């Protein structure tokens, strides 16, 4: 006898994440077929519960695999495993001037400036805890605006999260709000959405409880705070890896600057989103040694079989190399145009060879 019907128990309101306590088989919600085998400590997003033959099953999504199904209650744990996400990686180079300016921008009376500060944290490799605490304090205040009656509760969340007194939290909030003549719900909605994203960019589990509370928040007008908070929880998982990749000291080899090292680390990451960002930085820096690294990377992979994302990444690399407008890269472009495994990569190499032959304007 199968008893169907999703429930939304109180536990889901307190925290919508869990982990596998052991290796477990993810079963389809509709029949007994196997969806995937999950390793121990796999992160799960909890959806709801279901009773089958007297046993409690959880409907879950496996975050890393992007697969959904059901697991028995005994296969879940609420205690997340210690990982790199439990600490912030050291940054490459001295970022204190950037961090100082970002702190100032977060306290600017103009909401557009504060949102701009949040945007700058995306893939920046900045891992300053005090800066993210300031973002968290602003988010606490923003969430309190959804319901004035909850203001005191959100202040307590902030105190518990940040480990500081009410006065310190209050000072951060008052400083950030100084100069605002009146409350604008639309502006606050936009800011709160970006504040959740900024905390996701930290990759730091310290902010998970606050983001999970934000995921239970009603919408501000057309901005769904819950939607952005859930996306930020996914970002938190990704950036717990990405921030370590960006700040890998191996990028400093050969005496590169910290800025060049971060761009190179992004390109070498093997992840499309990071590679695209890193290649944009390489184009902006115009460091000749970085173009040599792009050439070397292309020549390592251009003959290998590629899926769509890999093909797109290599195609962009070839485009970056051609736009360097340096004849020294002609042999590499000729080789790629003739022998790359992907047709679009060959076509791009041919286009870049034509660009080399074209006089600069």
Secondary structure, DSSP 4 states (H G I P E B T S, - for coil): -EE------HHHHH--EEEESS-EEEEPSSSS-EEEEEPTT-EEEEEEEEEETTEEEEEEEETTTTEEEEEEGGGEESSPPP-GGGSPPPPSS--HHHHHHHHHHHT-SSHHHHHHHHHHTTTS----HHHHHHHHHHHHHHHHTT-GGGHHHHHHHHHHHHT--HHHHHHHHHHHHTT--S--HHHHHHHHHHHHHHHHTTT-GGGHHHHHHHTTPPPBTTB-HHHHHHHHHHHHHHHHHHHHHHT-GGGGGGG--HHHHHHHHHHHT--HHHHHHHHHHHHHH--HHHHHHHHHHHHHHTTS---HHHHHHHHHHHHHHHHT--GGGHHHHHHHHHH-SSHHHHHHHHHHHHHHHSPP-
